[in-house]
């Protein structure tokens, strides 16, 4: 798979996870406490040297860096829920029934 395709897949999966955190408090807590496990369960292939850090309340794009020793560090920003989106709209995106463009216009 091409690098651009991998990035698009990562962004799509991550946006659905973020959407679910906005409407499911237990899932949000789990994602904050076990981000690597949640990402792996969502189908993301993370190697054993990967570390995932969740930054709450941040709206910037997620960051991928490499630390000493070759460890890959993913900094995932978890923005606050946009006031312009309803729970129904967010749930539709998380379940893949909403047009991507519409969701992203009201997000972040």
N, C-alpha and C positions, 0 to 999 in steps of 0.2 A: 504494500500500500504506500502511496506517495506521502511525503511528509505533510503536505497541505491537507490531504485527506485525513491523516491522523489527527492533525490539529482541529479540523472541523468536527471530527467524531468526539474528541476530548471536550470541545466547547459545548456540543450538543448534550452529551451525557452529563456534564457538570451543570449545565443550565437546568436540566430536569431535576437533578439532585437539589440544587438551590431552591427551585420552585417548591419541591416537596418539603424542604425545611420551613418554608413560609407558612405552610398549612398543617403541618404535623409536628407538634412540639416534641414528642418522643423521638421521632426520626431526627429532628434537628439536634437534640442532645446527643444522640448516638453518632451523628456525623461529626460533631465537634470532638467527641471523645475517641472515636474510632474511624477517622477519615479514610485510612488505607483500606480497612475492611469493607467499608461502604462502597468505595470506588471499585474495589475488586468484585464485589457482589453485583455491581452495575455493568460488569464486563470489561473494565479497564485493566489492562495488563501492566502491573507495576512489579519491578524486579525487587529482589531481596534487599538491595541497598537504597531503596527509595524511602524517603521520609515525607509525610504530608503534614503541612501546618495550615490550620484554618484560622483566618483573620476575620473575626466578627465585625460587622458594621462597615466593612470596606467595600467600595464600589468599583475599585480599579480592576483591571484585567489580572487574571491569575498569572503567576510567574513560575518559571522552571529554571532552576540554577543547579550548578554542580559545586559541592563542597569538597573540602580536603578528603582525601582517601577515595575519591570517586563516587561518593554518595550523591544521589540525585535528590534535590529538595524541591517539592512542589508547594508553593504558597498559594492556597486557594482562598480567595476573598469571598466572604459571605455577607452580601449587602443586606440592609434592612428591606423589608417587604415594601414594594412601591405602593403608595396610597391610591394610585390610579388604576390598579388592577384588583378585580374581585377575586374571592377564593375560587369561584367557579372558573374564571379565566385561567388562573394559576393551575388549578387541578386539571383542566383540559390540556394545558401544555405538558404538564408532568406525565399525563397519560397519552400524549402524542396525538391529540385530536384537534389541536389548534394550529393554525398557520404560524410558522416560525417568525416571519416578518412582523406580524401583528404583535406577538408577545415581546419581541425585542424592542419595538418602538416604545413600549411603556415601561421597560425595565432599565434599571441602573442609570 
